[in-house]
Amino acid sequence: MLHSVTLGLGLAVLWLALSGYYDKPLLLGLGVFSVLLVTWIARRMDVVDGEAVPLQMRSAIFGYWPWLGKEITKSAIAVCKLALGPKSALSPTLVRVKASQRTDLGRVTYANSITLTPGTVTVDIDEDVLLVHGLTRAMAADVEAGEIDRRVTAAEGR
């Protein structure tokens, strides 16, 4: 039931944010009806569960996003310097890193966080081991250091 309520609230917030209609009773009524209908259909189809509505990610994720944004910015600057510098600075490297997250959502968040950070790409996930490509050895070493892994695990609630 909690997953259905969370789904309904999420859909309502999304509808309000995208529609922009806060003062027209008919449109608000249709929005409420559509949110309730979609939530009811999703519940009847038995697709409302922990994976569809990720309640296992704690509120710590809101502290993670600004940190990730800062890391993305720092990495983007580093990649720009590499692109404008000599080609000899590139040293493409593949590394395997272990993911310590306990859920699929946590591992996907970890893999996507690596890929979002310029200069690194998650190439493959095999159970709890990720294959990561880095433009330089230093970028690959940053992933191996495990700061992203620790922060995603903390946000996951482990």
N, CA and C atoms as a LAMMPS dump frame, in Angstrom:
ITEM: TIMESTEP
0
ITEM: NUMBER OF ATOMS
474
ITEM: BOX BOUNDS ff ff ff
-5.0000000000000000e+02 5.0000000000000000e+02
-5.0000000000000000e+02 5.0000000000000000e+02
-5.0000000000000000e+02 5.0000000000000000e+02
ITEM: ATOMS id mol type element x y z
1 1 1 N 0.825 -1.201 0
2 1 2 C 0 0 0
3 1 3 C 0.868 1.264 0
4 2 1 N 1.955 1.225 0.772
5 2 2 C 2.845 2.386 0.835
6 2 3 C 3.458 2.681 -0.534
7 3 1 N 3.765 1.629 -1.295
8 3 2 C 4.317 1.831 -2.638
9 3 3 C 3.291 2.512 -3.538
10 4 1 N 2.014 2.143 -3.404
11 4 2 C 0.966 2.767 -4.218
12 4 3 C 0.806 4.238 -3.866
13 5 1 N 0.844 4.549 -2.579
14 5 2 C 0.733 5.953 -2.148
15 5 3 C 1.917 6.753 -2.678
16 6 1 N 3.108 6.186 -2.591
17 6 2 C 4.298 6.873 -3.094
18 6 3 C 4.206 7.086 -4.6
19 7 1 N 3.747 6.072 -5.318
20 7 2 C 3.571 6.209 -6.762
21 7 3 C 2.565 7.305 -7.071
22 8 1 N 1.432 7.3 -6.369
23 8 2 C 0.407 8.326 -6.584
24 8 3 C 0.921 9.727 -6.301
25 9 1 N 1.645 9.894 -5.2
26 9 2 C 2.207 11.212 -4.874
27 9 3 C 3.227 11.648 -5.926
28 10 1 N 4.069 10.728 -6.358
29 10 2 C 5.053 11.046 -7.387
30 10 3 C 4.393 11.46 -8.698
31 11 1 N 3.35 10.732 -9.092
32 11 2 C 2.624 11.081 -10.316
33 11 3 C 1.93 12.427 -10.184
34 12 1 N 1.366 12.702 -8.999
35 12 2 C 0.68 13.977 -8.789
36 12 3 C 1.664 15.146 -8.88
37 13 1 N 2.82 14.996 -8.255
38 13 2 C 3.829 16.06 -8.309
39 13 3 C 4.301 16.26 -9.747
40 14 1 N 4.544 15.162 -10.447
41 14 2 C 4.963 15.262 -11.845
42 14 3 C 3.887 15.947 -12.691
43 15 1 N 2.622 15.562 -12.493
44 15 2 C 1.533 16.166 -13.251
45 15 3 C 1.454 17.662 -12.982
46 16 1 N 1.538 18.038 -11.714
47 16 2 C 1.474 19.461 -11.373
48 16 3 C 2.65 20.232 -11.972
49 17 1 N 3.833 19.647 -11.912
50 17 2 C 5.023 20.326 -12.437
51 17 3 C 4.953 20.497 -13.95
52 18 1 N 4.421 19.499 -14.64
53 18 2 C 4.389 19.559 -16.099
54 18 3 C 3.185 20.318 -16.647
55 19 1 N 2.077 20.305 -15.918
56 19 2 C 0.866 20.933 -16.448
57 19 3 C 0.845 22.434 -16.212
58 20 1 N 1.239 22.867 -15.021
59 20 2 C 1.214 24.289 -14.713
60 20 3 C -0.165 24.834 -14.413
61 21 1 N -1.187 23.989 -14.341
62 21 2 C -2.556 24.425 -14.051
63 21 3 C -2.873 24.215 -12.579
64 22 1 N -2.84 25.295 -11.827
65 22 2 C -3.097 25.195 -10.4
66 22 3 C -4.405 25.871 -10.009
67 23 1 N -5.023 26.591 -10.925
68 23 2 C -6.199 27.372 -10.559
69 23 3 C -7.465 26.994 -11.324
70 24 1 N -7.427 25.985 -12.135
71 24 2 C -8.59 25.581 -12.911
72 24 3 C -9.141 24.272 -12.334
73 25 1 N -10.299 24.336 -11.673
74 25 2 C -10.852 23.154 -10.995
75 25 3 C -11.054 21.953 -11.915
76 26 1 N -11.51 22.185 -13.135
77 26 2 C -11.739 21.069 -14.046
78 26 3 C -10.438 20.347 -14.358
79 27 1 N -9.399 21.091 -14.676
80 27 2 C -8.119 20.471 -15
81 27 3 C -7.503 19.786 -13.774
82 28 1 N -7.629 20.406 -12.611
83 28 2 C -7.141 19.757 -11.387
84 28 3 C -7.891 18.457 -11.134
85 29 1 N -9.205 18.478 -11.338
86 29 2 C -10.015 17.264 -11.156
87 29 3 C -9.607 16.166 -12.13
88 30 1 N -9.378 16.545 -13.389
89 30 2 C -8.931 15.561 -14.375
90 30 3 C -7.547 15.028 -14.032
91 31 1 N -6.688 15.894 -13.499
92 31 2 C -5.356 15.449 -13.067
93 31 3 C -5.448 14.452 -11.929
94 32 1 N -6.272 14.737 -10.923
95 32 2 C -6.468 13.811 -9.802
96 32 3 C -7.024 12.485 -10.314
97 33 1 N -8.021 12.572 -11.217
98 33 2 C -8.61 11.345 -11.777
99 33 3 C -7.552 10.525 -12.521
100 34 1 N -6.73 11.188 -13.334
101 34 2 C -5.735 10.439 -14.111
102 34 3 C -4.682 9.811 -13.201
103 35 1 N -4.271 10.508 -12.144
104 35 2 C -3.294 9.949 -11.207
105 35 3 C -3.885 8.733 -10.503
106 36 1 N -5.127 8.86 -10.034
107 36 2 C -5.775 7.72 -9.357
108 36 3 C -5.962 6.545 -10.31
109 37 1 N -6.347 6.828 -11.552
110 37 2 C -6.551 5.763 -12.537
111 37 3 C -5.241 5.027 -12.838
112 38 1 N -4.165 5.77 -13.07
113 38 2 C -2.881 5.141 -13.38
114 38 3 C -2.374 4.336 -12.184
115 39 1 N -2.525 4.878 -10.984
116 39 2 C -2.105 4.155 -9.778
117 39 3 C -2.912 2.877 -9.613
118 40 1 N -4.229 2.948 -9.844
119 40 2 C -5.09 1.766 -9.722
120 40 3 C -4.705 0.718 -10.771
121 41 1 N -4.484 1.143 -12.016
122 41 2 C -4.105 0.2 -13.076
123 41 3 C -2.759 -0.447 -12.751
124 42 1 N -1.799 0.34 -12.305
125 42 2 C -0.48 -0.209 -11.963
126 42 3 C -0.601 -1.226 -10.827
127 43 1 N -1.451 -0.935 -9.849
128 43 2 C -1.645 -1.872 -8.739
129 43 3 C -2.328 -3.153 -9.208
130 44 1 N -3.326 -3.02 -10.088
131 44 2 C -4.027 -4.199 -10.632
132 44 3 C -3.084 -5.063 -11.473
133 45 1 N -2.155 -4.425 -12.164
134 45 2 C -1.199 -5.174 -12.987
135 45 3 C -0.083 -5.776 -12.144
136 46 1 N -0.087 -5.466 -10.851
137 46 2 C 0.91 -5.967 -9.914
138 46 3 C 2.332 -5.536 -10.303
139 47 1 N 2.456 -4.277 -10.743
140 47 2 C 3.775 -3.74 -11.084
141 47 3 C 4.252 -2.722 -10.059
142 48 1 N 3.47 -2.496 -9.021
143 48 2 C 3.861 -1.561 -7.969
144 48 3 C 4.568 -2.358 -6.888
145 49 1 N 5.898 -2.258 -6.88
146 49 2 C 6.693 -2.965 -5.88
147 49 3 C 7.938 -2.149 -5.573
148 50 1 N 8.859 -2.733 -4.864
149 50 2 C 10.07 -2.028 -4.461
150 50 3 C 10.952 -1.602 -5.612
151 51 1 N 10.897 -2.289 -6.735
152 51 2 C 11.718 -1.909 -7.878
153 51 3 C 11.042 -0.824 -8.705
154 52 1 N 9.716 -0.889 -8.819
155 52 2 C 9.009 0.124 -9.601
156 52 3 C 8.946 1.452 -8.86
157 53 1 N 8.794 1.386 -7.548
158 53 2 C 8.747 2.585 -6.713
159 53 3 C 9.859 2.432 -5.688
160 54 1 N 11.044 2.959 -5.964
161 54 2 C 12.226 2.675 -5.148
162 54 3 C 12.227 3.363 -3.788
163 55 1 N 11.497 2.796 -2.847
164 55 2 C 11.477 3.351 -1.498
165 55 3 C 12.755 3.038 -0.739
166 56 1 N 13.534 2.062 -1.214
167 56 2 C 14.719 1.674 -0.469
168 56 3 C 15.821 2.725 -0.532
169 57 1 N 15.739 3.665 -1.467
170 57 2 C 16.71 4.753 -1.504
171 57 3 C 16.286 5.774 -0.45
172 58 1 N 17.152 6.028 0.497
173 58 2 C 16.813 6.903 1.61
174 58 3 C 16.933 8.372 1.223
175 59 1 N 16.574 9.216 2.162
176 59 2 C 16.633 10.655 1.915
177 59 3 C 18.072 11.121 1.7
178 60 1 N 19.055 10.286 2.044
179 60 2 C 20.457 10.646 1.836
180 60 3 C 20.772 10.842 0.353
181 61 1 N 19.916 10.344 -0.519
182 61 2 C 20.136 10.519 -1.954
183 61 3 C 20.115 11.999 -2.314
184 62 1 N 19.365 12.807 -1.538
185 62 2 C 19.297 14.244 -1.826
186 62 3 C 20.611 14.947 -1.495
187 63 1 N 21.41 14.387 -0.611
188 63 2 C 22.751 14.903 -0.362
189 63 3 C 23.744 14.385 -1.386
190 64 1 N 23.427 13.232 -1.965
191 64 2 C 24.304 12.613 -2.966
192 64 3 C 24.273 13.386 -4.283
193 65 1 N 23.1 13.832 -4.696
194 65 2 C 22.971 14.51 -5.993
195 65 3 C 23.843 15.756 -6.107
196 66 1 N 23.857 16.66 -5.105
197 66 2 C 24.756 17.82 -5.234
198 66 3 C 26.236 17.413 -5.296
199 67 1 N 26.598 16.411 -4.504
200 67 2 C 27.98 15.932 -4.543
201 67 3 C 28.305 15.395 -5.934
202 68 1 N 27.392 14.607 -6.507
203 68 2 C 27.616 14.05 -7.848
204 68 3 C 27.713 15.172 -8.877
205 69 1 N 26.876 16.193 -8.757
206 69 2 C 26.948 17.332 -9.671
207 69 3 C 28.299 18.009 -9.619
208 70 1 N 28.846 18.156 -8.404
209 70 2 C 30.174 18.766 -8.242
210 70 3 C 31.238 17.881 -8.898
211 71 1 N 31.146 16.573 -8.704
212 71 2 C 32.112 15.649 -9.311
213 71 3 C 32.018 15.649 -10.829
214 72 1 N 30.81 15.736 -11.353
215 72 2 C 30.621 15.788 -12.803
216 72 3 C 31.28 17.055 -13.358
217 73 1 N 31.1 18.169 -12.664
218 73 2 C 31.707 19.434 -13.106
219 73 3 C 33.229 19.343 -13.09
220 74 1 N 33.795 18.819 -11.997
221 74 2 C 35.257 18.682 -11.916
222 74 3 C 35.779 17.78 -13.029
223 75 1 N 35.092 16.661 -13.277
224 75 2 C 35.537 15.734 -14.322
225 75 3 C 35.396 16.35 -15.709
226 76 1 N 34.347 17.128 -15.923
227 76 2 C 34.15 17.775 -17.228
228 76 3 C 35.3 18.738 -17.519
229 77 1 N 35.73 19.454 -16.493
230 77 2 C 36.867 20.372 -16.664
231 77 3 C 38.132 19.581 -16.996
232 78 1 N 38.336 18.466 -16.301
233 78 2 C 39.514 17.63 -16.559
234 78 3 C 39.492 17.068 -17.983
235 79 1 N 38.314 16.651 -18.457
236 79 2 C 38.211 16.108 -19.815
237 79 3 C 38.454 17.214 -20.843
238 80 1 N 37.976 18.416 -20.575
239 80 2 C 38.241 19.546 -21.483
240 80 3 C 39.734 19.811 -21.583
241 81 1 N 40.426 19.766 -20.454
242 81 2 C 41.881 19.969 -20.467
243 81 3 C 42.568 18.873 -21.276
244 82 1 N 42.082 17.633 -21.132
245 82 2 C 42.647 16.533 -21.919
246 82 3 C 42.398 16.739 -23.403
247 83 1 N 41.202 17.18 -23.753
248 83 2 C 40.845 17.358 -25.164
249 83 3 C 41.668 18.466 -25.805
250 84 1 N 41.992 19.484 -25.028
251 84 2 C 42.748 20.61 -25.572
252 84 3 C 44.255 20.431 -25.441
253 85 1 N 44.667 19.441 -24.648
254 85 2 C 46.092 19.211 -24.419
255 85 3 C 46.678 18.227 -25.419
256 86 1 N 47.888 17.801 -25.167
257 86 2 C 48.545 16.85 -26.078
258 86 3 C 47.89 15.47 -26.003
259 87 1 N 47.911 14.784 -27.138
260 87 2 C 47.314 13.453 -27.201
261 87 3 C 48.02 12.453 -26.298
262 88 1 N 49.268 12.709 -25.997
263 88 2 C 50.041 11.768 -25.196
264 88 3 C 49.525 11.697 -23.753
265 89 1 N 48.677 12.655 -23.35
266 89 2 C 48.139 12.645 -21.989
267 89 3 C 47.082 11.557 -21.807
268 90 1 N 46.534 11.06 -22.916
269 90 2 C 45.52 10.008 -22.828
270 90 3 C 46.173 8.667 -22.533
271 91 1 N 45.563 7.922 -21.626
272 91 2 C 46.024 6.563 -21.338
273 91 3 C 44.797 5.714 -21.01
274 92 1 N 44.027 5.348 -22.047
275 92 2 C 42.789 4.602 -21.825
276 92 3 C 43.032 3.342 -20.991
277 93 1 N 42.156 3.135 -20.01
278 93 2 C 42.334 2.034 -19.074
279 93 3 C 40.994 1.389 -18.761
280 94 1 N 40.991 0.07 -18.697
281 94 2 C 39.82 -0.675 -18.237
282 94 3 C 40.123 -1.233 -16.849
283 95 1 N 39.181 -1.041 -15.925
284 95 2 C 39.35 -1.59 -14.578
285 95 3 C 38.062 -2.285 -14.163
286 96 1 N 38.213 -3.239 -13.282
287 96 2 C 37.047 -3.899 -12.69
288 96 3 C 36.919 -3.408 -11.257
289 97 1 N 35.709 -2.992 -10.911
290 97 2 C 35.448 -2.542 -9.54
291 97 3 C 34.273 -3.317 -8.972
292 98 1 N 34.34 -3.58 -7.691
293 98 2 C 33.277 -4.32 -7.012
294 98 3 C 32.253 -3.324 -6.49
295 99 1 N 30.983 -3.621 -6.715
296 99 2 C 29.894 -2.793 -6.21
297 99 3 C 29.431 -3.364 -4.874
298 100 1 N 29.328 -2.517 -3.878
299 100 2 C 28.925 -2.993 -2.55
300 100 3 C 27.43 -2.789 -2.28
301 101 1 N 26.679 -2.348 -3.271
302 101 2 C 25.252 -2.14 -3.074
303 101 3 C 24.527 -3.478 -2.982
304 102 1 N 23.428 -3.495 -2.228
305 102 2 C 22.718 -4.764 -2.019
306 102 3 C 21.529 -4.952 -2.956
307 103 1 N 21.108 -3.874 -3.632
308 103 2 C 19.953 -3.976 -4.527
309 103 3 C 20.361 -3.672 -5.965
310 104 1 N 19.517 -4.121 -6.891
311 104 2 C 19.756 -3.811 -8.299
312 104 3 C 19.706 -2.302 -8.532
313 105 1 N 18.768 -1.63 -7.871
314 105 2 C 18.662 -0.186 -8.021
315 105 3 C 19.939 0.51 -7.551
316 106 1 N 20.512 0.056 -6.459
317 106 2 C 21.758 0.631 -5.966
318 106 3 C 22.898 0.434 -6.945
319 107 1 N 23.004 -0.773 -7.519
320 107 2 C 24.075 -1.041 -8.486
321 107 3 C 23.894 -0.217 -9.759
322 108 1 N 22.656 -0.078 -10.201
323 108 2 C 22.393 0.726 -11.396
324 108 3 C 22.705 2.199 -11.131
325 109 1 N 22.354 2.677 -9.937
326 109 2 C 22.679 4.056 -9.572
327 109 3 C 24.188 4.256 -9.571
328 110 1 N 24.915 3.291 -9.047
329 110 2 C 26.375 3.349 -9.011
330 110 3 C 26.943 3.358 -10.436
331 111 1 N 26.48 2.433 -11.275
332 111 2 C 26.979 2.35 -12.652
333 111 3 C 26.654 3.622 -13.431
334 112 1 N 25.448 4.152 -13.259
335 112 2 C 25.072 5.378 -13.966
336 112 3 C 25.856 6.58 -13.462
337 113 1 N 26.151 6.605 -12.182
338 113 2 C 26.943 7.705 -11.628
339 113 3 C 28.344 7.717 -12.235
340 114 1 N 28.911 6.537 -12.417
341 114 2 C 30.228 6.443 -13.054
342 114 3 C 30.146 6.941 -14.493
343 115 1 N 29.108 6.52 -15.215
344 115 2 C 28.955 6.898 -16.613
345 115 3 C 28.654 8.388 -16.757
346 116 1 N 27.899 8.96 -15.827
347 116 2 C 27.596 10.39 -15.884
348 116 3 C 28.831 11.249 -15.675
349 117 1 N 29.814 10.726 -14.972
350 117 2 C 31.037 11.47 -14.707
351 117 3 C 31.907 11.436 -15.966
352 118 1 N 32.149 12.587 -16.594
353 118 2 C 32.931 12.604 -17.84
354 118 3 C 34.306 11.953 -17.659
355 119 1 N 34.685 11.189 -18.672
356 119 2 C 35.989 10.525 -18.642
357 119 3 C 35.904 9.076 -18.209
358 120 1 N 34.752 8.66 -17.708
359 120 2 C 34.571 7.266 -17.292
360 120 3 C 33.244 6.739 -17.821
361 121 1 N 33.235 5.462 -18.179
362 121 2 C 32.028 4.812 -18.691
363 121 3 C 31.955 3.406 -18.121
364 122 1 N 30.795 3.041 -17.601
365 122 2 C 30.581 1.661 -17.178
366 122 3 C 30.266 0.857 -18.429
367 123 1 N 31.132 -0.1 -18.736
368 123 2 C 31.009 -0.88 -19.96
369 123 3 C 30.147 -2.115 -19.743
370 124 1 N 30.277 -2.742 -18.58
371 124 2 C 29.575 -4.003 -18.327
372 124 3 C 29.328 -4.161 -16.832
373 125 1 N 28.228 -4.825 -16.506
374 125 2 C 27.936 -5.192 -15.117
375 125 3 C 27.726 -6.694 -15.094
376 126 1 N 28.486 -7.371 -14.255
377 126 2 C 28.341 -8.815 -14.088
378 126 3 C 28.166 -9.081 -12.595
379 127 1 N 26.909 -9.322 -12.199
380 127 2 C 26.559 -9.478 -10.777
381 127 3 C 26.949 -8.216 -10.019
382 128 1 N 28.008 -8.274 -9.214
383 128 2 C 28.409 -7.097 -8.439
384 128 3 C 29.788 -6.57 -8.866
385 129 1 N 30.206 -6.898 -10.081
386 129 2 C 31.478 -6.398 -10.604
387 129 3 C 31.197 -5.557 -11.853
388 130 1 N 31.734 -4.345 -11.85
389 130 2 C 31.556 -3.434 -12.972
390 130 3 C 32.861 -3.306 -13.743
391 131 1 N 32.761 -3.308 -15.062
392 131 2 C 33.905 -3.052 -15.921
393 131 3 C 33.811 -1.587 -16.341
394 132 1 N 34.827 -0.802 -15.986
395 132 2 C 34.792 0.644 -16.203
396 132 3 C 35.953 1.06 -17.098
397 133 1 N 35.648 1.897 -18.096
398 133 2 C 36.67 2.462 -18.975
399 133 3 C 36.952 3.89 -18.531
400 134 1 N 38.227 4.212 -18.383
401 134 2 C 38.641 5.57 -18.049
402 134 3 C 39.523 6.129 -19.142
403 135 1 N 39.384 7.412 -19.433
404 135 2 C 40.235 8.042 -20.456
405 135 3 C 41.699 8.054 -20.051
406 136 1 N 41.94 8.138 -18.742
407 136 2 C 43.309 8.122 -18.231
408 136 3 C 43.373 7.148 -17.055
409 137 1 N 44.576 6.764 -16.699
410 137 2 C 44.756 5.881 -15.536
411 137 3 C 44.261 6.56 -14.26
412 138 1 N 44.47 7.874 -14.174
413 138 2 C 44.039 8.616 -12.982
414 138 3 C 42.519 8.595 -12.839
415 139 1 N 41.799 8.729 -13.94
416 139 2 C 40.337 8.689 -13.879
417 139 3 C 39.848 7.309 -13.461
418 140 1 N 40.498 6.277 -13.985
419 140 2 C 40.144 4.908 -13.59
420 140 3 C 40.485 4.68 -12.119
421 141 1 N 41.606 5.231 -11.667
422 141 2 C 42.007 5.088 -10.263
423 141 3 C 41.017 5.79 -9.331
424 142 1 N 40.445 6.898 -9.782
425 142 2 C 39.431 7.587 -8.973
426 142 3 C 38.215 6.691 -8.739
427 143 1 N 37.822 5.962 -9.773
428 143 2 C 36.698 5.036 -9.623
429 143 3 C 37.089 3.903 -8.678
430 144 1 N 38.313 3.393 -8.834
431 144 2 C 38.785 2.31 -7.962
432 144 3 C 38.888 2.748 -6.509
433 145 1 N 39.112 4.034 -6.275
434 145 2 C 39.209 4.54 -4.901
435 145 3 C 37.918 4.3 -4.128
436 146 1 N 36.786 4.266 -4.834
437 146 2 C 35.538 3.839 -4.226
438 146 3 C 34.681 4.901 -3.563
439 147 1 N 34.955 6.176 -3.817
440 147 2 C 34.155 7.234 -3.18
441 147 3 C 32.713 7.201 -3.679
442 148 1 N 32.516 7.017 -4.978
443 148 2 C 31.154 6.935 -5.52
444 148 3 C 30.443 5.732 -4.916
445 149 1 N 31.131 4.606 -4.843
446 149 2 C 30.557 3.385 -4.279
447 149 3 C 30.102 3.616 -2.838
448 150 1 N 30.936 4.231 -2.031
449 150 2 C 30.588 4.492 -0.618
450 150 3 C 29.37 5.408 -0.509
451 151 1 N 29.332 6.421 -1.314
452 151 2 C 28.224 7.384 -1.229
453 151 3 C 26.904 6.782 -1.722
454 152 1 N 26.94 5.993 -2.79
455 152 2 C 25.716 5.345 -3.264
456 152 3 C 25.229 4.331 -2.223
457 153 1 N 26.154 3.575 -1.641
458 153 2 C 25.783 2.609 -0.601
459 153 3 C 25.155 3.308 0.601
460 154 1 N 25.69 4.462 0.977
461 154 2 C 25.122 5.229 2.102
462 154 3 C 23.714 5.717 1.748
463 155 1 N 23.518 6.163 0.508
464 155 2 C 22.208 6.624 0.081
465 155 3 C 21.208 5.474 -0.014
466 156 1 N 21.733 4.295 -0.298
467 156 2 C 20.886 3.114 -0.402
468 156 3 C 20.36 2.698 0.962
469 157 1 N 21.077 3.046 2.007
470 157 2 C 20.607 2.714 3.349
471 157 3 C 21.239 1.496 3.942
472 158 1 N 22.391 1.136 3.468
473 158 2 C 23.055 -0.069 3.968
474 158 3 C 23.812 0.204 5.228
